[in-house]
Amino acid sequence: MQPKLGSNFMKWSTQIGRKNVLVSSAILTLGLLSGCDDNADQPVVEKPAVSVFQVKTEEVGQYLEFVARTEPNQSVEIRARVEGELISRSFTEGGIVTKGQELFQIDPDQYSASLAEAEADLKSQRVGAANALRNLERGQELSKTGFISNSDLDKLVTTSSQAEAAVRSAEANLEKASLNLQYSTIHAPFTGSIGRVKFNVGNLVTPQSDSLATLISIDPMYVNFQLEEARYLNYLQMPEDVQREVNLTLRLPNNQVYTGDGIVNFADTRIDESTGTVAMRAEFSNKNGSLVPGLFVTLMIETEDKESVALVPQVAVQENQQGKFVLVVGDDNKVVARVVQLGRRMNAMWVVESGLEADELIIIEGLQKVRPGAEVEPVEKTIDSITGTITELANQ
């Protein structure tokens, strides 16, 4: 029995020893950790730097945009008025021609010959008419003495009247021959741009032929657009001087803005029943020819009566399910998301209808580094309202 008891005692003693070692290790470890906590430096959290823009205000009028299309103020198809062979062309396709300038020449020989023939015929008819008139005058003298019968006198009257009619017919033929000769040379009816030629020199043309070319006038340039019936009624109720107090500009297909002098010069007299709109037309000066016919453009109409509104850069605007919003940096340098209602776009800027006030700071760079509630280090910058280029402030 003793050996067994000794064996159990040894096992129990070994287990007690191991437990003491484990407890001592744990106490040592806790002491070390406690010492580390007392001496370690607290970590420093750096605030992210973001570029901010101070909201500015600008005087902006009431504003409307319309999809519109450019159209020449004059357009004419150049056609032949007489038959003949084209023998010359005196302009460059796509170039500018002036009023009265020669464009085409149709072979004039046959019309010159017809004119000479008509002149000779008129001369002959005038001689015959003069002879018939003299005979009539003699007959009238003889009728007083009874040496000519009334019947013969009537014949002389008829002959003289026929001769006079022949003269008038010859004069008409001469005028027609003269016009035909003039029509053999085709002139520009007004100053403008001339397009592609459809008949070359050597072709036979007639009054039934297709047009030889198209001539257009593009200064001023017409711009056609549609106005909704409700706005048209408001337009009609405005005094004429108020109707003219608007600024018209065009946004071209390449996003450039055309600011030539523009006015509204036409409003149709009836409303289109299918669309509920009225055909309207503006005109723009186009002295440099930068506007061409057939362009789809955006017509922008702004009243001269303006009010102060806030503008924000387009780069600052984000969108989610609640709508468009910007990130605002408050006085405590903390970020706040602000939902905004936006109006028209003005180059790189957006008009704010509600949601922002002047002088507030909005984030324009570093949007991906922050979220609402975060504290940031704002660096104020400026932005070009035309190009959207962001630059440092001059005093920085």
C-alpha positions in Angstrom: 0.0 0.0 0.0 2.9 2.5 0.7 4.4 2.4 -2.8 1.0 3.3 -4.3 0.5 6.1 -1.9 4.0 7.5 -2.7 3.3 7.4 -6.4 0.0 9.4 -6.0 1.7 11.9 -3.8 4.4 12.5 -6.4 1.9 13.1 -9.1 -0.1 15.5 -6.9 3.1 17.4 -6.1 4.0 17.7 -9.8 0.6 19.1 -10.7 0.8 21.7 -7.9 4.2 22.8 -9.2 3.0 23.2 -12.7 0.0 25.3 -11.6 2.3 27.6 -9.6 4.5 28.1 -12.7 1.5 29.0 -14.8 0.2 31.4 -12.2 3.6 33.1 -11.9 3.8 33.4 -15.7 0.4 35.0 -15.9 1.2 37.5 -13.1 4.5 38.4 -14.9 2.7 38.8 -18.2 0.1 41.1 -16.7 2.8 43.1 -15.0 4.5 43.6 -18.3 1.4 44.6 -20.1 0.5 47.0 -17.3 3.9 48.6 -17.7 3.5 49.0 -21.4 0.1 50.7 -21.1 1.5 53.2 -18.7 4.4 54.2 -20.9 3.0 54.0 -24.5 2.3 57.2 -26.4 -1.3 57.8 -27.6 -1.7 57.5 -31.5 -2.2 60.8 -33.4 -5.1 60.7 -36.0 -4.3 63.1 -38.9 -7.2 65.0 -40.4 -7.5 64.7 -44.2 -6.8 67.8 -46.2 -9.4 68.8 -48.7 -9.8 71.7 -51.2 -12.7 73.9 -50.5 -14.4 76.7 -52.4 -16.2 79.6 -50.9 -19.7 79.9 -52.4 -20.0 83.1 -54.5 -23.1 85.0 -55.7 -23.7 86.5 -59.1 -26.4 88.6 -60.7 -28.5 86.3 -62.9 -31.8 86.9 -64.7 -34.8 84.7 -65.3 -33.6 82.0 -67.7 -35.1 79.7 -70.4 -33.5 77.2 -72.8 -34.9 76.0 -76.1 -33.7 73.5 -78.7 -33.5 75.5 -81.9 -32.1 75.2 -85.4 -30.3 77.8 -87.6 -31.7 78.9 -90.9 -30.5 81.4 -93.6 -32.5 84.6 -93.7 -32.6 84.2 -97.6 -32.3 81.2 -99.8 -32.8 80.9 -103.5 -32.3 78.2 -106.1 -30.4 79.6 -109.1 -32.1 78.4 -112.3 -31.8 78.9 -116.0 -34.5 81.0 -117.6 -33.5 80.3 -121.2 -32.3 77.2 -123.0 -28.7 76.8 -124.0 -25.2 75.5 -123.3 -23.4 76.6 -120.2 -20.2 78.3 -121.5 -18.7 79.7 -118.2 -19.0 79.8 -114.4 -17.6 82.8 -112.6 -17.4 81.9 -108.9 -15.9 79.4 -106.5 -18.2 76.8 -104.9 -18.8 77.5 -101.3 -17.6 81.1 -101.6 -19.1 84.5 -101.2 -20.7 86.3 -104.1 -22.0 89.8 -104.2 -25.3 91.2 -105.5 -25.2 91.6 -109.3 -22.1 89.4 -109.7 -22.1 87.2 -112.8 -22.5 83.5 -111.9 -23.2 81.6 -115.1 -23.1 82.4 -118.9 -25.4 80.5 -121.3 -24.3 80.7 -124.9 -25.8 84.0 -126.1 -25.3 83.7 -129.9 -28.8 82.6 -130.7 -30.3 85.3 -128.5 -28.1 88.0 -130.0 -29.3 86.9 -133.5 -33.0 86.9 -132.3 -32.5 90.4 -130.9 -31.1 91.6 -134.2 -34.0 90.0 -136.1 -36.5 91.6 -133.8 -34.9 95.0 -134.2 -35.0 94.7 -138.0 -38.7 93.6 -138.0 -39.6 96.5 -135.7 -37.9 98.9 -138.1 -39.8 97.4 -141.1 -43.1 97.5 -139.2 -42.6 101.2 -138.3 -42.0 102.0 -142.0 -45.1 100.2 -143.0 -47.1 101.9 -140.3 -45.8 105.3 -141.4 -46.8 104.7 -145.0 -50.2 103.4 -144.0 -50.7 106.6 -141.9 -49.8 108.8 -144.9 -52.2 107.0 -147.1 -55.0 107.4 -144.5 -54.3 111.2 -144.2 -54.5 111.6 -148.0 -57.7 109.6 -148.1 -59.2 111.8 -145.4 -58.4 115.0 -147.5 -59.9 113.4 -150.6 -63.0 112.4 -148.8 -63.8 116.1 -148.2 -64.0 116.7 -152.0 -65.8 113.4 -152.7 -63.0 111.9 -154.8 -62.8 108.8 -152.5 -65.6 106.6 -151.4 -66.4 105.9 -147.8 -65.6 102.3 -148.4 -62.1 103.0 -149.6 -61.6 105.3 -146.7 -62.6 102.6 -144.3 -60.0 100.3 -145.9 -57.3 102.9 -145.4 -58.3 103.2 -141.7 -58.1 99.5 -141.3 -54.7 99.2 -142.9 -53.3 102.0 -140.8 -54.7 100.3 -137.6 -53.2 97.0 -138.6 -49.8 98.6 -139.2 -49.8 100.2 -135.8 -50.7 96.8 -134.2 -47.8 95.2 -136.1 -45.5 97.8 -134.7 -46.6 97.1 -131.1 -46.2 93.3 -131.8 -42.7 93.9 -133.1 -41.8 96.0 -130.1 -43.0 93.2 -127.8 -40.9 90.7 -129.8 -37.9 93.0 -129.5 -38.4 93.3 -125.7 -38.7 89.5 -125.4 -35.5 89.0 -127.5 -33.7 91.5 -125.3 -34.8 89.8 -122.1 -33.7 86.4 -123.4 -30.3 87.8 -124.2 -30.1 89.2 -120.7 -31.2 85.9 -119.2 -28.4 84.1 -120.9 -26.1 85.8 -118.3 -27.2 84.8 -114.7 -26.4 87.2 -111.9 -26.5 86.9 -108.1 -29.8 88.4 -106.8 -28.2 89.2 -103.4 -24.9 88.9 -101.5 -24.4 85.6 -99.9 -22.8 82.2 -99.9 -23.2 79.9 -102.9 -23.1 76.1 -102.7 -22.2 73.2 -104.9 -22.7 73.5 -108.7 -25.0 70.9 -110.2 -24.3 71.6 -113.9 -20.8 72.0 -115.3 -19.7 74.0 -118.3 -20.7 72.3 -121.5 -24.1 71.0 -120.1 -27.3 71.9 -121.8 -29.7 73.6 -119.5 -33.4 74.6 -119.8 -36.0 76.4 -117.6 -37.2 72.8 -116.7 -33.7 71.7 -115.5 -32.8 71.4 -111.9 -31.3 74.3 -110.1 -27.8 75.2 -111.1 -26.7 76.1 -107.5 -28.2 77.4 -104.2 -27.5 80.9 -102.9 -28.1 81.7 -99.2 -27.7 84.8 -97.0 -26.4 84.1 -93.5 -26.0 87.6 -92.0 -28.1 87.8 -90.0 -28.8 84.1 -89.2 -32.3 83.0 -88.3 -32.8 80.7 -85.3 -36.2 78.8 -85.2 -37.6 77.5 -81.9 -40.9 76.5 -80.3 -42.6 78.3 -77.4 -45.2 76.6 -75.2 -48.6 78.1 -75.4 -48.7 79.2 -71.8 -45.4 81.1 -72.1 -46.6 82.5 -75.4 -49.6 84.0 -73.8 -47.4 85.6 -71.1 -45.1 86.9 -73.9 -48.1 88.5 -75.7 -49.1 90.3 -72.5 -45.7 91.9 -72.1 -45.2 95.5 -73.3 -43.1 95.6 -76.5 -40.2 97.3 -74.7 -40.2 94.5 -72.1 -40.2 91.9 -74.9 -37.0 93.4 -76.2 -35.3 93.5 -72.8 -33.9 90.1 -73.0 -30.4 88.7 -73.7 -30.1 86.0 -76.3 -27.2 83.6 -76.6 -26.6 80.3 -78.4 -24.8 77.2 -77.1 -23.3 75.5 -80.2 -22.9 71.7 -80.7 -19.2 72.0 -79.7 -20.4 73.6 -76.3 -19.1 77.0 -77.2 -21.3 79.9 -76.5 -22.2 82.4 -79.3 -22.9 85.9 -78.0 -23.7 87.8 -81.2 -26.4 90.4 -81.1 -29.7 88.5 -81.0 -33.4 89.6 -81.0 -36.7 87.8 -81.3 -38.1 89.0 -84.7 -41.1 86.7 -85.4 -43.9 84.9 -83.6 -46.5 82.9 -85.6 -50.1 83.9 -85.4 -51.5 80.5 -84.4 -50.7 77.6 -82.0 -49.9 74.2 -83.4 -52.7 72.0 -82.3 -50.6 68.8 -82.3 -47.8 70.2 -80.2 -49.4 73.0 -78.3 -46.5 75.3 -79.3 -46.0 78.5 -81.3 -43.3 78.8 -84.0 -40.9 81.6 -82.9 -37.8 83.0 -84.6 -34.8 84.9 -83.4 -32.0 86.5 -85.5 -28.3 86.8 -84.7 -25.7 89.0 -86.4 -23.2 86.7 -88.2 -20.7 88.9 -89.8 -17.8 86.5 -89.3 -19.8 83.6 -90.7 -19.2 81.3 -87.7 -22.9 80.3 -87.7 -23.9 78.0 -90.5 -27.4 76.9 -91.5 -28.9 73.6 -90.2 -27.2 73.6 -86.8 -29.0 72.2 -83.8 -28.3 74.7 -81.1 -29.5 75.6 -77.6 -31.1 79.1 -77.5 -30.7 80.7 -74.1 -32.9 83.6 -73.2 -32.2 85.6 -70.0 -34.0 88.7 -68.8 -32.1 91.9 -68.1 -33.8 92.2 -64.7 -31.4 90.1 -62.6 -31.2 88.9 -59.0 -28.3 87.7 -56.8 -28.0 83.9 -56.7 -25.4 81.4 -55.4 -23.1 79.6 -57.8 -21.3 76.3 -57.1 -18.7 74.4 -59.3 -20.1 71.4 -61.1 -17.2 69.3 -59.7 -18.5 69.8 -56.2 -22.0 68.3 -57.0 -22.7 64.7 -56.2 -26.0 62.7 -56.6 -27.7 59.9 -54.6 -31.2 58.6 -54.1 -32.2 61.8 -52.3 -31.0 64.0 -55.2 -28.0 66.3 -55.8 -25.9 67.3 -52.8 -22.6 68.9 -51.8 -20.3 68.4 -48.9 -20.1 71.5 -46.7 -17.3 72.2 -44.2 -18.7 73.9 -41.1 -17.0 76.3 -38.6 -15.8 73.3 -36.6 -14.2 71.8 -39.8 -16.6 68.9 -39.8 -18.2 67.7 -43.0 -22.0 68.0 -43.5 -23.9 66.7 -46.6 -26.3 69.3 -47.9 -29.1 68.5 -50.4 -29.4 71.3 -53.0 -31.8 72.4 -55.7 -30.0 73.4 -58.8 -31.1 75.6 -61.7 -29.3 76.5 -64.9 -25.7 75.6 -65.8 -23.4 78.5 -66.5 -20.2 77.1 -68.1 -18.4 75.4 -65.2 -20.8 76.6 -62.6 -24.4 75.7 -61.4 -27.0 78.1 -60.2 -28.2 77.1 -56.7 -31.9 77.7 -56.2 -32.0 76.4 -52.6 -29.8 74.6 -50.0 -26.7 76.8 -49.9 -25.9 80.3 -48.8 -23.1 82.7 -49.9 -19.7 82.3 -48.3 -20.2 78.7 -47.2 -17.3 76.4 -47.9 -17.9 73.3 -50.1 -15.4 70.6 -50.9 -14.2 70.5 -54.5 -11.2 68.2 -54.2 -10.7 65.2 -51.9 -14.4 64.1 -51.9 -13.4 60.4 -51.9 -11.4 60.8 -48.6 -14.2 62.1 -46.4 -17.7 61.3 -45.3 -20.3 63.3 -43.4 -19.3 63.9 -39.7 -15.5 63.6 -40.4 -13.2 66.4 -39.3 -11.0 67.8 -42.1 -8.3 70.3 -42.8 -9.7 72.7 -45.4 -7.5 74.4 -47.9 -9.4 77.2 -49.7 -8.9 77.4 -53.5 -10.5 79.3 -56.4 -12.0 78.0 -59.6 -12.3 79.5 -63.1 -16.0 79.9 -63.7 -15.6 79.3 -67.5 -13.1 76.4 -67.7 -13.5 74.9 -64.2 -9.7 75.0 -63.6 -8.9 74.8 -59.9 -6.0 77.0 -58.6 -4.5 78.2 -55.4 -5.6 81.5 -53.8 -3.3 84.4 -54.6 -2.7 85.0 -50.9 -1.6 81.4 -50.3 
